[in-house]
Amino acid sequence: MRRRQLLGGLGMATAGVALRQQTVQAQGRQGRPNLLPPRLREGDAVGIVSPAGATFERDRLDLVIDAVKALGFVPRVAPHALARYGYLAGTDAERAADVNAMFADPAIKALLPVRGDWGSARILPYLDYDTIRANPKVVIGFSDISALLLGIYAQTGLVTFHGPHGLTAWRADQVELLRQILMEGEALTYTNPLLGADQDRLMRDQGRIHTITTGQATGPLIGGNLSVVSGIVGSPYFPDTSGAILFLEDVGEPPYSIDRMLTQLKLAGLLDGLAGFVFGQCRACGPGETYGSLTLEEILRDHIQPLNIPAYAGAWIGHVEPLWTLPIGGMVTMNASTGTLQMQGPAVL
């Protein structure tokens, strides 16, 4: 994942083999029942935190405050939201302290990071997981925030949410998905949006689904940004993926880098025992001028097709808009032939 890359799509060819159905029990992957956070309600206080990259301009934070107000919530800015330690939003201790304080405060109902960039993994050893477990709340974000989402779920069983952070666009379609999941407690089925350029065409060009292996599978949804995931694999902050639906996405990585990171996941045993696999969008991940490069399609085929599990690529997950709000640890059913993810129940109480 390289910062400040433009966002976009992914093109791959289709391959299919035999139908396979797999299910696992609706419980946390660490052998404990999942914790669901209370649903959000209009007027709730939302804590604005900076667990990763620094926010260098005050007006960027003001944009996030405006967005929280427009969503119907009351913004509460963490003390170190504008702190800076190089490219980080303060020291590790400062960033962790803000997250811990937000969980300890009963008035705060959700944590919304300002941005991603890099740094969430550095604070994982300093979080108070007993306090987090005793005070389940909505935590949402994407990109580098994947480390925070996965670390909290692995350590506490709290379902977290791969979705918008503070500096996303907050257009109506994105807001509606968030409201349905976090406020209404709906169990949605996710399908790729029909984007404007394709609405009056005979065929879809953007957001195409590419089946790697046909079939359906049910399991807890685990994943996030590939660069971030590969950085915490093997630590106590990455959940058990046996029986899970693993999803991955990235941005601005050349094919050899995607190949290297998937190889790392394979050698670490992360791909063993998966129920299903979903690859999202990987914008600016083409070979460029590299002579003789493998394509993303070939790399996924090499690593994923031998697993003989339902798998598809091209899901509308990643550095794209509208951003889906997906429950990390929530039970979903994937269909690799139709390219859908269906929640098996509400992700909030």
N, C-alpha and C positions, 0 to 999 in steps of 0.2 A: 504494500500500500504506500503510495507516494502522495504527499500532501499537495493540495491545490491543483489537482489534475481536473480537466474537464470530464464530464460524465457522459456515459453513453451505453451502447448496446453490445451484443454478442452474436456471432453467427456460427452455427455448427450444423452438421448433417445428422440424420436420424439413424439409429440402429435399435433393433429390438430382439429380445429372446423370450423365453417362456414366462408365463404369468406366475407370480408368486405372491402369496399373502402372508404377512407376519404380524403378530400382535404381541404386546407386552402389557404388564399390569400398569395401571394408572397410579404410579408412585414415583417418588424421587429416585434418581439414579444412584444415590448413595445409600439406598436401603431404608429411607425414611419417607413418610408421606409428604407430598408437596404442601408448602404453605402458600396460600393465595392472599394477596393484599386486599384490603377493603376497596370497593369501587370508589371512584372519585365523584364528587358532587359539586355543583356550582357553588362558589364561595369558599371552597377548600383552599388552604394555604399550600403553595408549591415552592419547595426550596430550590433555588437556582445555585448550582455548584459548578466548580471547575476542577474536575479530578484529573485532567490531562493537560492539554496545551494552553498556553497563556492567551488571554484576550488583551491585545495591545491598545485597543481604542475603546474609550468609555461608551461611545455611541453603539458599539456592537452589543454590549451588555444592555443598554437601553432598549435595543431592538427586542431582545429576549424578554425583558420586563413587559414591553408593550404586547408581545405575543401571549404571554401568560394572562395578562389582563383581558385581552380579546377572547381568550378561551373561556373566560368566566371564572378564573381563579385569582387568588391573591398572591402576588409574588413576594417571596422572602429571600433576599440575597444573602448568601453565605459571606462571612467576614473576609475570606481570602479570594473571593471571586475575581478580583482584579489584581491579585498578587502576581509577582513574576520572579521566577528563578531561571534565568536564561530563557529557553523556549517553553518551560513548564509554568503552570499557574501557581507558583509558590513552591516551597520545599515539599518533599513527600509527607513530612509530619503535618504541615499546614493543610495540604489537600485532604489527607486522611481525616484530620480533625474536623473539617467541615462536613464530610460525609457522616462521620460518627455523631456529630452534634445534631444533624438533621434527623437521623434515625432516633435519637434520644428525645427529641422534642415532640410531645404528643400532638401539638398543633399542626405539625407538618404532615401532609398526607401523601406527598410524592416528591421525588428528586428528579430534577431536569438539568442535565449538564448543558453548559453553554455551547461547548464544541468538543470535538475529538482531538485529532492530531496525534499526540503520543504522550504517555505517562500514566495511564490508568493501572497498568500492571505493577508499576513501582509502589503503589500504595496498598496493594492487596495484603501484605503481611501486617499492616498497621491498622486494619479495620477491626472494629469490635463486633465480632460475629455473634456473640451472645446477645448483645443489645439489638442487633439487626434481627435476629431470630425472634426476639421477644416483642418486636415492634414492626411487624411486616408492613411495608409500604410499596407503592409503585415506584420502580426505578426504570427509566427508559433512555435509550440512546442507541447509537450505532457507530461503526468504524472503530476507533480505538476504544470506545466505551464498551465494546464487546468483552474486554478483559474484566471490567467491573461487573457486567451482567453475569458472566460465566462464573467468576470467582464467588460472588454472593450466592448464586444458585448452588454451586458445588459445596460451599461451606454451611449453608443453612437450609437448603431445600426451598427457598423463597422463589417463586416464579417471577422472573424479571421480563423486560420487554425490549425487543430489538425494534426500534422505531425512531421517530424524529428526535433530534436534540434541539437545543434552543435556536440555533442559527439556520435551521432549515426554512423552506419557503412558507410553510403553513397555508397552502392553498386549500380550497374547500374540500377537494376529494381526500386529501391527506388528513385534514381535521376530522372529517366524518368517520373515517376508519378508526381513529383514536377514540372518538366519542363512543362509537359502537362497542369497542372492546373494553375500554377503561371506565366508562360511565354507565353504559346500558347493560354491560355484562353479557353481550351477545357472543355466540359461537359462530364465527364466520367461515365461509369458504373463500379462499383466495384464488383468483385467476388473474392473469396478466391483463392490464388495462388496454383498451383499444385507443391508441394515441391518435392525435389530430390528423396527422398526415395520412393515416390508413383508414379513416372513417368513411371515405367515399371511394375506396379501391375495392377491386374484386378479391384481392388477396392481402394478407397481413405481411408487412415488411419488418416493422419494429416489434419487439416483444414476442418473437417467435419461440415456441417450445421445441426442444430437441430431445427426443427420448433416447436414452442410452441403453436401458434395459426395461422392458415393459413390466407392468404389474402394479400392485397396490401394497402398501405397508402401513401399519399403525404403530406409533411409539412416541415417546417424549421428543420434542423438538429441541435440538442442541446445535449451536453453531454461532457464526458471526464472520467477521473479517478474517480471511485466510492468513494474512501476515500476522495478525494479533493472535489467532488461535495457535499457529505454529510456534509462537513465542512463549506460550504458557503450557504447552503440552508436556506432560511428565511432572508437572507441579501439582500440589494439592488444591490448586485453584481451577483445575479443569475437571468437569464432571465425567463420570463413567458414561461411555457411549454405547455400551452393549445394549442391543435392542432399540437403539434410538434412531430417529431421523436426523441425519447430519446435514446442515446447510452451510454453504460457504459462498463468499463473494470477495471481490477485491477491486482495486483501481490502480492504474498506472504501473502495472508490473509486466515486464516482458515474459514471453512464454517460458523461457528457461527458469525464471524465478518461480513461476507457478508450478512448474515441474519439480523443482527442488523442494518447495514447501510441501507439496502432496507426497513426495517421496519420504520426507521427514515424518509426516503423519502415518504413512504406511509402515515405515521401519519402527515407529513407536507403538505400533499395534492399534492405533486409533481407528483404523478402518475395519478391524476385525470385529465381527459380531454385530455390525450395523443392520438395522431393519430396512433402511432406505437411505438414499442420498439425493440431495438437491443442490445444484450449482446455480447461483444467481447471475447477476450481471458482472462483467469484468471490463469496464470501460478503459480504453487506452491500453489494452493488454495485447495488442498485435505485435507481430515480429519486427515491424519497422523495416530497417534496411539490413537486418541480420540474414546472411546467406544461409540457406538450407535449414531454416528454423522449423521445429515442430509447430503445428497449429494447436490452439487451445482444444479443439475437437480431438486431435490425436492424443494429446496429453491426458484428457479425461477418459478416453477410451482405454488407454494403456493402464491407468490406475483403477478405474471404477468398473469397467465391464467384467474383468475376471472375478469380481466379488459376487456376481450373479444375484444381485439384489435389485429391486425396483430403483431406477435412477433416471433423472432427467436434468437438463440444463436449460438456462434461459429464463428461470423464474425472476419475477420483478422484485428482486431483493438486492440491495447494494447501495451504491452511491448514485441513486436515481430518485426521481420524484414522479408520482407520489410515493412516499415511503410507507410501506405496510407497517402496522403495529403487530408484531409477532410475539407469542408467549414463549420465552425460553423455559423449558421444562414442562410446558403444557402438552397434553396429548393431542396429536394430530393424525389424520389419515392422508397419505399422499397417493396420488394416482399419476404414475409416470407416463401413461399414455395420453392423458388429457392435460397434464401439467397443472394439477390443482392440489392445494393443501386445505384440508377441512378440519377445523377445530372440533374436538370431541366433547367439549363442554366449556363453560365460562372460565375465564382466567382471573376473575376477581370475585370477591364475596359480595 
